[in-house]
Amino acid sequence: MNLDLLSVSVMTAVVATVAGSVFIAETLIRRDRGAGRLWAVAYLSGMATTFSYMAWTAGIGGAFTIASGNALFVCVPGFMWLGCRRFNERARTLVPPAILAALATVTFVSALVTVPVQGSWGGWAQMSVCIVLLFGAGAYECARRPMNRVRSAWALGAVLAAAALYYLVRVTLFLTLGPTDAFFDSWFGTISANMMTVILTMVAVIVTTVLRSTKTEVQRYEWLSDSGVAADGILLARPYHRAVDDICERAGWRQELVAVIVIQITGLDEMEAAFGHVIVDRIAERWRSAVRRFAPAASSVGEDVDGALSVCGLAMTAADARRQAAAIYRGCVDELSGLDRGLLPQVGVGVALTETLGYDAERLLAAARIAAVDAARSVEASVLIGGVGGSRPAHR
């Protein structure tokens, strides 16, 4: 079957438009402000690129259409690279966007100047060099920590690396053989490049969709850490539980009082369904920050099961432990009440003390969890003491 350039251009435009539109629509629905938003711009640039080239194939626009398509094409790997940087929580400086803007501008100007002289391939070599650099930078970013700890990122890195390798070979053959060579035209010409674009686009959309679903603000802390401490300074669940074991063991030797406090918030699922995950992300960030800020300085703060947070440390008396728990509760409420939209999730705080439950860390954590859940559901008390006889209000 022989494919003409216009048919292949239309096919590429349809695939890019459908795939990109799905990703962009999901970005708008999710109100994504992270890497997904930058990837959506990349797909939007790809859609605009295909329409520019299709317009040129149909004889519309001339040099300006080709120059615009080339510059938009450079933006595709550029925004993929910026999205990968955002996914990796790199420092948000103006240097990477400035580099992308400079490369796109050089591509546009070179095509606009050389197309009237060299024909439709004018400025193509400059564009390909920029594409190779940006695709390579995106693949390199996928291989960096913490992104390389996510399996789906390997597939995205492979897609970007394949695209960089393809255009590196293509531009090398273009400069050595020329665009009129039969081998170049058959295997690396415009039609084969469009087919390659269709394949890579379909794979990239699937992979980036999975990646965006993997990384949310609520879940991002564990995979960002290699040291057992999350990005916001809170211990991950496993090292925190080990720390609680150690504190309880050493306190038992001296018969010192240990307080385990669990902080639970509820209603996030309903808020996400109503207002989107961005609001839930903001609530989770404020909540985690507040727990760490208002916990005693000498205590350990870490993650517990089911998304709860926990604080473990020494207390002078049971009343002192209650005051610590009440201070954490008030700090959380004050921080969360400052959010826009007037949304305030239910906060429950449970306390377990070694004077009633002994120095078994798991028993203390379990009692504090039950008390925190009861407190979150209670309308009478927001801080409850867990114990053998069940939860009770933490009043003096």
C-alpha positions in Angstrom: 0.0 0.0 0.0 1.4 3.4 -1.0 0.8 6.3 1.4 0.9 9.8 0.2 2.1 12.6 2.4 -1.2 14.3 2.9 -2.9 11.1 4.0 -0.2 10.3 6.5 -0.3 13.9 7.8 -4.0 13.6 8.3 -3.6 10.3 10.1 -0.9 11.7 12.4 -3.1 14.7 13.1 -6.1 12.5 14.0 -4.1 10.3 16.3 -2.3 13.2 18.0 -5.6 15.1 18.4 -7.5 12.2 19.9 -4.7 11.1 22.3 -3.8 14.6 23.2 -7.4 15.7 23.8 -8.0 12.8 26.1 -5.0 13.7 28.2 -5.8 17.4 28.2 -9.4 16.8 29.2 -8.3 14.6 32.1 -5.9 17.4 33.1 -8.7 19.9 33.3 -11.0 17.5 35.1 -8.3 16.7 37.7 -7.3 20.4 38.0 -3.7 19.2 37.7 -1.1 21.7 38.6 1.9 19.5 38.5 3.8 17.6 35.9 0.5 16.6 34.1 -0.2 20.2 33.2 3.2 20.6 31.5 2.7 17.3 29.7 -0.7 18.5 28.6 1.0 21.5 27.0 3.4 19.2 25.2 0.5 17.2 23.7 -1.2 20.5 22.8 2.0 21.6 21.0 2.0 18.3 19.2 -1.5 18.7 18.0 -0.7 22.2 16.8 2.4 20.9 15.1 0.5 18.3 13.1 -2.1 20.8 11.9 0.7 23.2 10.9 2.4 20.5 8.8 -1.0 19.4 7.4 -1.7 23.0 6.3 1.7 23.2 4.7 1.1 19.9 2.8 -2.2 21.4 1.6 -0.3 24.4 0.3 -1.3 26.9 3.0 1.0 29.4 4.7 4.3 28.6 3.1 7.5 29.4 5.1 5.6 30.7 8.1 3.6 27.5 8.5 6.7 25.4 8.3 8.5 27.7 10.8 5.6 27.6 13.2 5.3 23.8 12.9 9.1 23.4 13.6 9.0 25.7 16.7 5.9 23.9 18.0 7.6 20.5 17.4 10.5 21.7 19.6 8.1 22.5 22.4 6.8 18.9 22.5 10.0 17.4 24.0 10.7 20.6 25.8 7.5 20.5 27.8 7.9 16.8 28.3 11.3 17.6 29.8 9.9 20.3 32.0 7.1 18.0 33.2 9.7 15.3 34.2 11.6 18.0 36.1 8.4 18.9 37.9 7.6 15.3 38.6 11.0 15.0 40.2 10.4 18.1 42.3 13.4 19.9 40.9 14.0 23.5 41.8 11.6 25.8 40.0 14.0 28.2 38.3 13.6 30.2 35.1 16.6 28.7 33.4 14.9 25.5 31.9 11.9 27.5 30.5 14.4 30.1 29.1 16.4 27.3 27.4 13.2 26.0 25.8 12.1 29.4 24.7 15.5 30.1 23.2 15.6 26.8 21.2 12.1 27.3 19.9 12.9 30.9 18.8 16.1 29.7 17.0 14.1 27.0 15.3 11.4 29.4 14.1 13.8 32.1 12.8 16.1 29.6 11.1 13.2 28.0 9.2 11.6 31.4 8.4 14.9 32.5 6.9 16.0 29.4 5.1 12.8 27.9 3.7 12.5 30.5 0.9 16.0 29.5 -0.2 16.3 25.8 0.6 12.7 24.7 0.3 10.6 22.8 2.8 13.7 21.2 4.5 15.0 24.6 5.4 15.7 24.9 9.1 15.0 21.2 9.6 18.6 20.4 10.8 18.5 23.1 13.5 15.1 21.8 14.6 16.3 18.2 14.8 19.3 19.1 16.9 17.1 20.9 19.4 14.7 17.9 19.4 17.5 15.5 20.1 18.8 17.6 23.0 15.4 18.0 24.6 14.3 14.4 24.2 17.6 13.3 25.6 17.2 15.7 28.6 13.7 14.2 29.2 15.1 10.7 29.1 17.9 11.6 31.5 15.4 13.2 33.9 13.4 9.9 33.9 16.5 8.1 34.9 17.1 10.4 37.9 15.9 9.8 41.4 13.2 9.8 42.6 11.4 9.3 39.2 13.4 6.2 38.4 11.8 4.4 41.3 8.5 4.4 39.5 8.3 1.6 36.9 6.1 3.6 34.5 8.9 6.2 34.4 11.1 3.6 32.8 8.7 3.3 29.9 8.5 7.1 29.4 12.3 7.3 29.5 12.5 4.6 26.9 10.0 6.5 24.7 12.0 9.7 25.0 15.3 8.0 24.5 13.9 6.2 21.4 12.7 9.5 19.9 16.1 11.1 20.6 18.0 8.2 19.0 15.7 8.2 16.0 16.1 11.9 15.3 19.9 11.7 16.0 20.2 9.1 13.2 17.8 11.0 11.0 19.7 14.3 11.2 23.0 12.5 10.8 21.8 10.9 7.6 20.2 14.1 6.5 23.5 16.0 6.7 25.5 13.2 5.1 23.2 11.8 2.4 20.8 14.7 1.9 16.9 14.6 1.8 16.8 13.4 -1.8 18.7 10.2 -1.2 16.5 7.1 -1.8 17.6 5.4 1.5 16.9 8.5 3.5 13.5 9.0 1.9 12.4 5.4 2.3 13.4 4.9 6.0 13.8 8.4 7.5 11.7 10.6 5.3 8.5 12.5 6.2 6.2 9.6 5.9 8.2 7.2 8.1 8.7 10.0 10.6 4.9 10.5 10.9 4.5 6.8 11.5 7.1 6.9 14.2 5.3 9.9 15.7 2.0 8.0 15.9 3.6 5.0 17.7 5.5 7.1 20.2 2.5 9.4 20.9 0.2 6.5 21.7 2.8 4.9 24.1 3.6 8.3 25.7 0.0 9.2 26.4 -0.6 5.8 28.2 2.6 6.1 30.2 2.1 9.7 31.3 -1.5 9.0 32.3 -0.3 6.2 34.5 2.5 8.3 35.9 0.1 11.2 36.8 -2.2 8.8 38.6 0.7 7.4 40.5 1.9 10.7 41.9 -0.5 12.7 44.0 0.4 15.0 46.9 -1.1 12.6 49.4 1.0 9.7 48.2 4.1 11.3 47.0 6.0 11.4 50.2 7.1 7.8 50.4 8.5 7.4 46.9 10.4 10.7 47.2 12.5 9.3 50.1 15.5 7.0 50.2 16.5 7.8 53.8 13.2 6.9 55.6 12.3 10.5 56.0 9.8 12.0 53.6 10.3 15.2 51.7 8.5 17.3 54.3 10.5 15.9 57.2 8.0 13.3 58.5 9.3 9.7 59.1 7.8 7.0 56.8 5.7 4.3 58.4 8.3 1.6 58.7 11.2 3.6 60.2 8.7 5.4 62.5 7.4 2.2 63.9 10.9 1.1 64.5 11.5 4.4 66.3 8.5 3.8 68.5 9.7 0.4 69.4 13.1 1.8 70.4 11.6 4.6 72.5 9.2 2.2 74.3 12.0 -0.3 75.0 14.4 2.3 76.4 11.6 4.1 78.4 10.6 0.8 79.9 14.1 0.4 81.4 13.6 3.7 83.3 9.8 3.4 83.8 9.3 6.7 82.0 5.9 7.7 80.7 5.6 7.5 76.9 2.7 9.1 75.0 1.7 7.9 71.5 -0.6 10.3 69.7 -2.3 9.5 66.4 -3.9 12.3 64.3 -6.6 11.3 61.8 -8.5 13.4 59.3 -11.7 12.3 57.6 -13.8 13.5 54.7 -11.0 13.8 52.1 -12.6 11.4 49.6 -15.8 13.4 49.6 -13.9 16.7 49.1 -11.9 15.2 46.3 -15.0 14.1 44.5 -16.6 17.5 44.9 -13.6 19.9 44.5 -10.8 17.9 42.8 -7.6 16.5 44.1 -5.8 19.8 44.1 -7.8 20.9 47.2 -7.1 17.6 48.9 -3.4 17.9 48.1 -3.4 21.4 49.8 -5.2 20.1 52.8 -2.8 17.1 53.2 0.2 19.4 52.9 -1.2 21.9 55.5 -2.1 19.0 57.9 1.2 17.3 57.7 3.1 20.6 58.2 0.9 21.4 61.2 1.4 18.1 62.9 5.2 18.4 62.6 5.2 22.0 63.7 3.1 21.7 66.8 4.4 18.3 68.0 7.0 18.5 70.8 10.5 19.1 69.5 11.9 16.0 71.1 9.3 13.7 69.8 9.3 11.5 66.7 6.7 12.3 64.0 5.8 9.7 61.4 3.3 8.2 59.2 0.9 5.5 60.5 -1.5 3.2 58.7 -4.4 4.5 56.5 -2.8 7.9 55.9 -2.8 8.9 59.6 0.1 10.6 61.3 1.5 9.8 64.7 3.7 11.4 67.3 5.6 9.5 69.9 7.6 11.0 72.8 8.1 11.3 76.5 5.6 13.1 78.8 6.0 14.2 82.4 2.5 13.2 83.4 -0.7 12.1 81.7 -2.0 15.6 81.9 1.1 16.8 80.0 0.4 14.2 77.3 -3.2 15.5 77.0 -1.8 19.0 76.6 0.5 17.9 73.9 -2.3 16.2 72.0 -4.6 19.3 72.5 -1.8 21.6 71.1 -1.5 19.4 68.0 -5.2 19.4 67.5 -5.5 23.2 67.8 -2.6 23.7 65.5 -4.1 21.5 62.8 -7.5 23.2 63.0 -5.9 26.6 62.9 -3.8 25.7 59.8 -6.7 24.0 58.0 -9.2 26.8 58.7 -6.9 29.2 56.7 -7.6 27.3 53.5 -9.9 28.9 50.9 -13.4 27.6 50.0 -14.1 27.2 53.8 -13.3 23.5 53.7 -12.4 21.9 57.1 -12.0 18.2 57.4 -12.9 16.5 60.6 -9.7 16.1 62.8 -9.5 13.4 65.4 -6.7 12.9 67.9 -6.1 9.7 69.9 -3.7 9.3 72.8 -2.3 6.1 74.3 -0.2 6.0 77.4 2.3 3.5 78.7 0.9 3.9 82.3 -2.3 2.1 81.3 -1.2 0.0 78.3 2.4 -0.9 79.0 5.4 -0.6 76.8 4.2 -2.6 73.8 4.6 -0.3 70.8 2.0 -2.1 68.6 -0.5 -2.1 71.4 0.0 1.6 72.0 -0.4 2.5 68.3 -3.5 0.3 68.0 -5.2 2.0 71.0 -4.3 5.5 69.7 -5.6 4.7 66.2 -9.0 3.5 67.6 -9.2 6.6 69.8 -8.3 8.9 66.9 -11.0 7.4 64.7 -13.6 7.7 67.5 -12.5 11.3 68.1 -12.9 12.2 64.4 -16.5 10.8 64.5 -17.3 12.4 67.9 -19.1 15.7 68.2 -18.3 16.0 71.9 -14.6 15.5 72.1 -11.8 15.9 69.5 -9.0 14.4 71.7 -9.6 11.0 73.2 -7.5 8.8 75.5 -7.3 5.2 74.3 -7.1 2.4 76.9 -8.2 -1.0 78.1 -11.8 0.2 78.7 -12.1 2.0 75.4 -11.7 5.7 74.4 -12.5 8.5 76.8 -12.4 12.3 76.6 -9.1 13.8 77.4 -10.4 16.4 79.9 -8.7 17.2 83.1 
